[in-house]
Amino acid sequence: MASPKDIWRAILRRRILVLLCVLFAIVILTVPAPSTLERFAQQPDPTKWLKENSNNKYAISSPHDSMHLRSSRPRAAIISLVRNSELDGILQSMQGLEFTWNQKYQYPWIFFNDEPFSENFKAATRNATLAEAYYEIVPKEHWSVPNWVDETKFMDSLEYLGQTGVGKGWMPSYRHMCRWNSGFFYKHPRLLEFDYYWRVEPDVHFFCDIEYDVFRFLRDNNLKYGFNMNILDDARSFPSLWHHTLSFISAHPELIHPSADLSWLLDPQTGGDYNNCQFFSNFEVGDLRFWRGEANEKYFEWLDRAGGFFYERFGDAPIHTLSLAMFAEKREVWFFRDVGYQHDINRHCPPRSSHRCACEPTPIDENFYKLVPFESPQKKPKDTCIRQFLGGDWLTTKKGWSQEAERAFGGDGYHGYELNGFEEL
């Protein structure tokens, strides 16, 4: 028979056990689960980062600075797909970006071509930068028609798109370029030693001093991609792209990001079809590791096997846009509104930046449908692409305004927004 002392000890142990169970229950009920903790953990604040790290904080100004800063900066490069015949054009682009930004940061340039670069091209481009320059050949298998493509259908497509006026639809080299930029550039051996890139094309203009390290900005804020214009593309170039994208989503739902947001790319006026908005990819900065990820790779392979780069004119811009919408969080994509830039007829200049920009500020909707020819029958979405991406106050319209009324008086139906883009950055 247990003694009173033993009974008391048993009661005490039981009370302690009950107390521990209660405390454990409280912890379970009040401490967020790991996923919730991650969700509420302090996210990077890009706007705050820019305030704290502008004024060329990480610029390379001396050999000592160079050694210290190079060791801590991202593995990044400026890349350009360019031909020998485009030397003057790429020199213009280089001079603009070097003057406004890269002379301070000296990130390397990597040039790609489907044929060897001439010695004249190499000498001229090396003289245009203080940074290192590399010259690479695109592998033949990345610049040729794959064996599963019907060459007759390909030739018919070139003729048809050329006759209907689809931009560069008649050029085989343009199809190869779109395919390479969509699914091959990030696989090139030279780029395997880098994590970030800035794509630059010939004959573009940079208008503004950029006073921060763009690649550090991406890395420190966990950003996957950055764009400068978000505009409509000519839907006649890729009539089956959305169909193949839907079939991919159906076949691989497990690859779609839990926080994916495609809503801004879907048009309720057409039953939720793709609205043909795109990040204008001739200006893009991004994380190469995103493109190398399983989800993007499988998506590209799915589209490639469908033949859309050859039977139609699938472009890298809408493909990149859809890929980011499916496989990344929206907050991981950044609008470089502060960078003044022009490619052909499309030009963006930030507001209230005359102290650092040599351009006239443009409305935020300036380039919305410039790529869509008048003869194209495609239906434009209710709101402009950039406003749908930004959301919030950017979609607020003036009291009493209606799109239908504006169009009845000869307008295009996109001048009724309260914010026009000239507001403070």
N, C-alpha and C positions, 0 to 999 in steps of 0.2 A: 504494500500500500504506500502510495506516494506521500511524502511528508509535506506539511504546509509550505515549507520553503521551496520544494520542487514544484508544487502547484503554482505558487506565486511566480516562479521563473517562467513556467509555461505560459501563464497569462501575459506576462510582460513581453515574451517573444511574439505572442500572437498579436498584441497591441502594436508592437513595432512593425510586424509584417503588414498589418492592416494599414498603418500609417504610410508605409512605403508604397503600398498599392495605390492609396489615395493620391500620394504625391506623383507617382508615375502616371496616373490617369490625368492629373492636372497638366503635366508636361505634354502628354499626347494631345490634349484638347486645346492647349494654348500655344504651343510652339508650332509654327508652320511646318508643313512637310517640305522636304528638300526642294521640290519643284517650285513651291510657293516662295520659299526663301530666295531662290534664284530670281524669281519673277520680281520680287520686291527689293532685291539687292540694288544698290545704287548703280544705275546704268551710266555709261559714258555720256558726257554732255558736250557734244561737238561745239555748240555756241560758246560755252564757257572756255573750252580748249582754245578756240580761236582768239578770244580776248586775252588769254594768258600767254599764248605762244606765237603771236604775230610779231611785227617789227623785226622780222628776219632773225628770230632768236637762235635758230640753228644754222644760220648761214656759215659757209666756210670762208673765212677771211684771212687765214694765215696757215702756214704749214702745221703749227701746233694745233690750231683749231681743227684742221683737216684730219689729223690722226685721231684726235679724241672723238670728233663728231662722226667720222666714218665708222668707227667701231661700234657705235650705239644706234646708228640709223637703220631703217629697214633695208632689206635686200630688194632693190627696186631699179627699174630701168625705163627709159623712154624708147618706145618701139615704133618702127615705121615700115610698112610694106610699100616699096617704091621701086621704080625702074630707073635705069641709067638716063633715059630720055627725060625724066622728071627732075633732073638735077636742079634747075633754076627754081622749080616749085618747092622742093624740099629745103633748099637754102633759104628761101623766104620764110618758110615755117620755122626752121631752126633759129634764124636770126630773131624772129619775134619771140619765141619761147626762151631763148638764151637771154635776151635783153630784159624781159619782164620777170624771169624766174631762175632759169637753170645756171646762169653764170654765178649765182650766189650759192647754189647747192651741188652743182657738178655731178649729177647723176648720169650714168653712161647712156649713150645712144646705141641702139641695136637696129641695124637696117636689114631688111629681108627682101629677097628678090627671087624670081624663079629662074634667073640666069646669073652668071657671075657679074659682079660689079666691076666697072672699068677703073683703071688707076686714076683717071681724072675725077671720077665720082668720089673715090676714097679720099683723094688729096683735098678736094674742095670741101667736103663735109668735115674732115678732121680739122681743117682750118677755121671752121665755123663754131667750134666749141673748145672749151678747156677740159672737158670731160673725155673719158675714154670712148672710143667708137669701135663697134664690131660690125662685120659684114658677113651675112649668112645666106645660104641657099635654101630655098624651100624644097623639101624632099619631093621627088618626082611623083610619088604615090599620093601626095597631098595636093598636087596640081595637075591632075589628069582625070579622065572620065573613068569611073570604076566599072568593073566588068558586069555589074548587074543592071547598068543603065542601057536602055534601048537607044542606040545612036540615031536611028531614024526619027524617033520621037523627040530626041534632043534637038536635032536640026530643024524639025518642024516648029518646035517651041521658039527657037531663035528667030525664025522667020516671022512667026505669028506675033510675038511680043514686039519685034521691030516694027512691024506694020501698024500695030495698034498704038505705038508711041510710048510704050513703057520704057522709062529711063534706062538706057544701056542694056535693054533686054535682048538686043541682037548680038551682044559681044560675049563669045565664049570665055574670054579672060575675066570678065566681070563675074560670071558664074563661079569660076574657080576662086576668085578673090572672096566672094561672099561665103563660100564653103570653108575656105581656110580660116577666115576671121570668125566663123561660127564654131568650128570644132577642132581646129588643128594648131592654131598659132601657139597656144599655151603648152603644147606637147613638144615643141622644138627643143632639141638638146641644149641650145644656148640659154633658153629661158628656164631650164630646170633648176638653175642656181639662184633664181629670183622668186620673190613672193608677190611683188606688186609691179604694175606697169602703167604707163601713160601712153596712150595711142595718139600718134600725130601723123597727119596726112600732108601731102604736098599742097601748096597753094592755099594755106589757111593763115588767118591773122589772129594774133593775140594782142589785145589792146590795153591791158591793165597790169600794173605792178602787182605781183602775187607775193605777199609779205610773210609767208609761212611755208614750212616744209609740207607739201601736199601728201607725200607718202607717210610721213610721221602722223599726219592728221588721220589718214585712213587707219593706220595700225593702232594708234592709241585710242581710237573710238570704235574699234571693231567693225569698221565699215567694209562692205563687200564691193561696193561699186559707187562711182560718181559720174554724173552727167551734167551737161550744160544746157541742152535743149530737149524738150519732150514734145514731139510733134506728130502729125499724121503722116503715114506712109501711103503710097499708091497701092490700094488693095488689089489691083489687077496683077500685081507682081506675085502674089502668093494666095490664090483663091482657096487652096486646100489646106493652108497652114493650120487654121483653127480646128478643122476636122481631125487632122492628124494629132494635134495637141490633145484634143478631147479623148481620142482613142488611147493615147499614151497615159493620160490620167486614169482612165478606166482600167488599163492593164497594170499600172504601177501606183496604186493609191498610197502605198507605204512610203513612197519617195517624196510625197508632197509635204512641205514643212508644216508643222502643226499650227504655225501662226501665219501661213501664207495668206496673202490678200490680193486676189485677182479682181475684186469688185470694181476698181477704177478702170479696168481694161474691158469691162463688159458693158454692152449697150442695151438697155432695156427697150429701146425703140426697135431693135431687131431680134427681140426674144432672148437677149443675153449672149449674142454672138460677140466675138472679138471686135473691138471698136477701131482697130488698126493704129492705135497710139503706140509710139516707140520712143525709146531713148535714142537720140540721134548719135549713132555710135562712132562717127568719125572723131568726136571728142569723147573719150572715155578713160577713166582711171579705175583700176580695180585690183582685186585680189586674185591672183592666178590660181590659188588653191581652191577657190570657189568653182572655177571652170573645170578644174581637174577632178572635182568630186563625183561620186558615183551617180548622183541624180542627174546632173547636167550631162555627163558623158552618155548615159543611157538615153536621154532625151535627144541629144544630137544624133546618135546612132539610129534612133527610131525615124527621125526626119530624113536622115541621109539615105536609109534603105527605101524610103518612100519615093526617092528620086526627085524631090521637090527643088533641089538646086539646079536640076537640068531640065525637067519637064515644065517647071515654072521658074520663077526667079526669086526663090527664098532668099531673104536678106538677113545678114547677121544682126541688124538693129532690132527687128521684131522678135527674132529668136532669142537674143540676149534679154530683151525686155520680158518675154514670157518666162524664160528660165529663172530670172531673178524673182518674178512674182510668185512662181511656184515653189522655189527651193530656198528662198531667203526671207527674212523678215523685212517688212517695208522700212523700218527704222534703220536698216543696214544699207540703205541706198540714199545717197546724198546729192542734193541739188547745188551745184557750184554756181550759184547765182552771182557770186562776186567776181567771176572770171569773164572778162570781155573777150568775145570770140566770134569769128566769121568763117563760114565755109560756103563758098559760092554765094547764092542769094540769101542764105540764112545767116542772120547776124543777131548776136545778143550782147547788150551792153548794160551793166548794172546801174541802178539809180544813185544819184548823189555821190558820185565817185570821181568827179572831175580832178581831184587832187592826185589821183593815181591812174586814171584811164584816159586814153586818147580817142574817145568815141562819144557819140550822142546816146544817152540812155534810151532804151527801147521798152515799149509796153511788154508786159509779161506774155501776152498772146501774140506777139509780133510774127512768129514763124509758124503758127498753128497748122495751116493747110497749104503752105507754099510748095510742098512736094507733090500735091495732088493736082494734076492738070484739069483744066476747065472741062475737058471732054470726058473725064472719068465719072461714071455714074454712081460712085460710092456715096453712101449717106453719111454725112458728118454727125458725130455725136452731139448731144445737147450742150455739153460743156467742153471747153478746150482741154486738151490732154494734160497740160501742166496743172490746171486747176483741179482736175479730177484726181491727180496724184497728190497734190497738196491738201485738198479738202478744206474743211472748216470755213473760215471767213472768206477764203478765196472763191467760194461758190455763192456767196451772198450777192443778190442783185438789188438794183435800185428800186425803191418803192414806186409802183405804178408801171414799171417797165415790163414789156413782154417780148419774147423772141419773135413771135409771129408779127407783132406790130412793127418792129424794126425792119423785118424783112419786107413787109408790105410797102414800106417807104424806101426800099432799095438798099438797105443795109444787109450785112451778112449774118446778123443775129447774135453777135458776140461782143457788143459794146454796152451792155447793161449792167456790168459788174461794178460793185462799189469800190473795190480795190483794182487799180490798173497796173500795178507793178512799179510805180515811181516812188512808192513809200520807202522809208528808211530801211536799210538792210538789217 
